[in-house]
Amino acid sequence: MEVVLGDECVTMEGYLPLAILVVGTIVFFVHRSSKDKRVLQVVAGALFAQADLLAARGEQRKSEELREQWHALNRAQASLRAKPRVAIEDAEQLALLRLTSPFDLEKLMIWYGSHLEAYDSLMRLAGKMEKIRNAR
């Protein structure tokens, strides 16, 4: 198909790769966002279950640390859904960053899913929280 603009002839075939690129980019980010939500729900469930297990074993200090991380993760997710977005507290930001420790995350996710996906999703969430904090 050709479109004539003044003295120039513009073909529609030149726009097809651009349209495919734009649609592909949108699909990628929507898919990643929904995957991040699913992975973070699994991480939150793993944190809660592991905290209960440690509390039952009598390891209160470690159980409380996991509960703080669980709370920070939930607050960060709620912060992203809020309009306008609100920065989480310093202690919660620190707990969220402690949760991204590769060794601890691998140990936590051993029964629940991929620690690599969890790490990627948590780092994106922590980055978003840092952007919100710096914008204020």
C-alpha contacts under 8 A as a table, 3 or more apart, distances in Angstrom:
res1	aa1	res2	aa2	distance
1	M	11	T	6.01
1	M	12	M	5.77
1	M	13	E	7.57
2	E	9	C	6.49
2	E	10	V	5.75
2	E	11	T	4.57
2	E	12	M	6.25
3	V	9	C	5.82
3	V	10	V	5.22
3	V	11	T	6.26
3	V	12	M	7.57
4	V	7	D	7.11
4	V	8	E	5.87
4	V	9	C	4.56
4	V	10	V	6.20
5	L	8	E	5.28
5	L	9	C	6.19
5	L	10	V	7.22
11	T	14	G	6.15
11	T	15	Y	7.96
12	M	15	Y	5.43
12	M	16	L	6.97
13	E	16	L	5.40
13	E	17	P	7.86
14	G	17	P	6.69
14	G	18	L	7.54
15	Y	18	L	5.20
15	Y	19	A	6.12
16	L	19	A	5.09
16	L	20	I	6.16
17	P	20	I	5.04
17	P	21	L	6.08
18	L	21	L	5.03
18	L	22	V	6.20
19	A	22	V	5.15
19	A	23	V	6.14
20	I	23	V	5.23
20	I	24	G	5.90
21	L	24	G	5.09
21	L	25	T	6.08
22	V	25	T	5.20
22	V	26	I	6.30
23	V	26	I	5.18
23	V	27	V	6.16
24	G	27	V	5.13
24	G	28	F	6.08
25	T	28	F	5.08
25	T	29	F	6.35
26	I	29	F	5.39
26	I	30	V	6.18
27	V	30	V	5.19
27	V	31	H	5.98
28	F	31	H	5.22
28	F	32	R	6.09
29	F	32	R	5.04
29	F	33	S	6.01
30	V	33	S	5.14
30	V	34	S	6.28
31	H	34	S	5.29
31	H	35	K	6.07
32	R	35	K	5.00
32	R	36	D	5.99
33	S	36	D	5.09
33	S	37	K	6.37
34	S	37	K	5.12
34	S	38	R	6.39
35	K	38	R	5.13
35	K	39	V	6.09
36	D	39	V	5.10
36	D	40	L	5.95
36	D	121	S	5.23
37	K	40	L	5.22
37	K	41	Q	6.20
38	R	41	Q	5.18
38	R	42	V	6.42
39	V	42	V	5.09
39	V	43	V	6.24
39	V	117	E	7.04
39	V	118	A	5.97
39	V	121	S	7.02
40	L	43	V	4.89
40	L	44	A	6.06
40	L	118	A	6.81
40	L	121	S	6.86
40	L	122	L	7.28
41	Q	44	A	5.07
41	Q	45	G	6.18
42	V	45	G	5.05
42	V	46	A	6.07
42	V	112	Y	6.98
42	V	113	G	7.79
43	V	46	A	5.00
43	V	47	L	6.09
43	V	109	M	7.32
43	V	112	Y	7.84
43	V	118	A	6.85
44	A	47	L	5.09
44	A	48	F	6.21
44	A	70	W	5.75
44	A	73	L	7.05
44	A	74	N	7.56
45	G	48	F	5.15
45	G	49	A	6.07
46	A	49	A	5.16
46	A	50	Q	5.91
46	A	108	L	6.82
46	A	109	M	6.87
46	A	112	Y	6.60
47	L	50	Q	5.21
47	L	51	A	5.97
47	L	66	L	5.94
47	L	67	R	7.06
47	L	69	Q	7.58
47	L	70	W	5.88
47	L	108	L	7.29
48	F	51	A	5.14
48	F	52	D	6.28
48	F	66	L	7.36
48	F	67	R	6.68
48	F	70	W	6.62
49	A	52	D	5.20
49	A	53	L	6.19
50	Q	53	L	4.97
50	Q	54	L	6.11
50	Q	63	S	7.54
50	Q	66	L	7.57
50	Q	108	L	7.46
51	A	54	L	5.19
51	A	55	A	6.10
51	A	62	K	7.50
51	A	63	S	4.42
51	A	64	E	7.12
51	A	66	L	5.58
51	A	67	R	6.20
52	D	55	A	5.06
52	D	56	A	6.17
52	D	63	S	6.94
53	L	56	A	5.14
53	L	57	R	6.36
53	L	63	S	8.00
54	L	57	R	4.99
54	L	58	G	6.29
54	L	59	E	5.18
54	L	60	Q	6.85
54	L	62	K	7.00
54	L	63	S	5.38
55	A	58	G	5.02
55	A	59	E	5.40
55	A	60	Q	5.31
55	A	63	S	5.52
56	A	59	E	7.51
59	E	62	K	5.83
59	E	63	S	6.17
60	Q	63	S	4.91
60	Q	64	E	6.01
61	R	64	E	5.24
61	R	65	E	6.34
62	K	65	E	5.04
62	K	66	L	6.32
63	S	66	L	5.23
63	S	67	R	6.24
64	E	67	R	4.95
64	E	68	E	6.17
65	E	68	E	5.12
65	E	69	Q	6.35
66	L	69	Q	5.01
66	L	70	W	6.08
67	R	70	W	4.90
67	R	71	H	6.06
68	E	71	H	5.06
68	E	72	A	6.09
68	E	92	E	7.54
68	E	95	A	6.59
69	Q	72	A	4.99
69	Q	73	L	6.08
69	Q	92	E	7.45
69	Q	95	A	5.12
69	Q	96	L	5.88
69	Q	98	R	7.82
69	Q	99	L	6.43
70	W	73	L	5.16
70	W	74	N	6.28
71	H	74	N	5.18
71	H	75	R	6.13
71	H	92	E	7.77
72	A	75	R	5.07
72	A	76	A	6.04
72	A	92	E	4.77
72	A	93	Q	6.97
72	A	95	A	6.29
72	A	96	L	5.80
73	L	76	A	5.18
73	L	77	Q	6.29
73	L	96	L	6.23
74	N	77	Q	5.20
74	N	78	A	6.15
75	R	78	A	5.00
75	R	79	S	5.97
75	R	88	I	6.93
75	R	92	E	7.97
76	A	79	S	4.95
76	A	80	L	6.43
76	A	88	I	6.44
76	A	125	L	7.44
76	A	129	M	6.95
77	Q	80	L	5.25
77	Q	81	R	6.58
77	Q	125	L	7.87
78	A	81	R	5.14
78	A	82	A	6.19
79	S	82	A	5.14
79	S	85	R	5.59
79	S	86	V	5.44
79	S	87	A	6.79
79	S	88	I	7.12
80	L	85	R	5.83
80	L	86	V	7.63
81	R	85	R	7.14
82	A	85	R	5.05
82	A	86	V	6.98
83	K	86	V	7.93
85	R	132	I	7.12
86	V	132	I	7.02
87	A	129	M	6.47
87	A	132	I	5.68
87	A	133	R	5.23
88	I	92	E	6.25
88	I	93	Q	6.39
88	I	129	M	7.26
88	I	133	R	7.74
89	E	92	E	5.25
89	E	93	Q	6.21
90	D	93	Q	5.02
90	D	94	L	6.15
91	A	94	L	5.09
91	A	95	A	6.19
92	E	95	A	4.97
92	E	96	L	6.08
93	Q	96	L	5.06
93	Q	97	L	6.24
93	Q	126	A	7.56
93	Q	129	M	7.68
94	L	97	L	5.07
94	L	98	R	6.15
95	A	98	R	5.02
95	A	99	L	6.28
96	L	99	L	5.14
96	L	100	T	6.93
96	L	122	L	7.93
96	L	126	A	6.87
97	L	100	T	5.32
97	L	101	S	7.43
97	L	126	A	6.82
98	R	101	S	5.72
99	L	104	D	7.23
99	L	105	L	6.65
99	L	122	L	7.98
100	T	104	D	7.72
100	T	105	L	6.42
100	T	119	Y	5.99
100	T	122	L	6.42
100	T	123	M	6.84
101	S	104	D	5.45
101	S	105	L	5.90
102	P	105	L	5.08
102	P	106	E	5.96
102	P	115	H	7.82
102	P	119	Y	7.17
103	F	106	E	5.28
103	F	107	K	6.33
104	D	107	K	5.12
104	D	108	L	6.08
105	L	108	L	4.99
105	L	109	M	5.99
105	L	115	H	6.01
105	L	118	A	7.78
105	L	119	Y	7.33
106	E	109	M	5.29
106	E	110	I	6.00
106	E	115	H	5.14
107	K	110	I	5.52
108	L	111	W	7.58
108	L	112	Y	7.90
109	M	112	Y	4.94
109	M	113	G	5.62
109	M	114	S	6.52
109	M	115	H	5.52
110	I	113	G	6.53
110	I	114	S	7.55
110	I	115	H	7.43
114	S	117	E	5.46
114	S	118	A	6.38
115	H	118	A	4.88
115	H	119	Y	5.92
116	L	119	Y	4.99
116	L	120	D	6.25
117	E	120	D	5.15
117	E	121	S	6.17
118	A	121	S	5.20
118	A	122	L	5.96
119	Y	122	L	5.16
119	Y	123	M	6.01
120	D	123	M	5.24
120	D	124	R	6.27
121	S	124	R	5.19
121	S	125	L	6.21
122	L	125	L	4.99
122	L	126	A	6.04
123	M	126	A	5.00
123	M	127	G	6.03
124	R	127	G	5.03
124	R	128	K	6.22
125	L	128	K	5.12
125	L	129	M	6.25
126	A	129	M	5.04
126	A	130	E	6.20
127	G	130	E	5.04
127	G	131	K	6.26
128	K	131	K	5.07
128	K	132	I	6.29
129	M	132	I	5.12
129	M	133	R	6.18
130	E	133	R	4.99
130	E	134	N	6.10
131	K	134	N	5.13
131	K	135	A	6.08
132	I	135	A	5.16
132	I	136	R	6.65
133	R	136	R	5.59
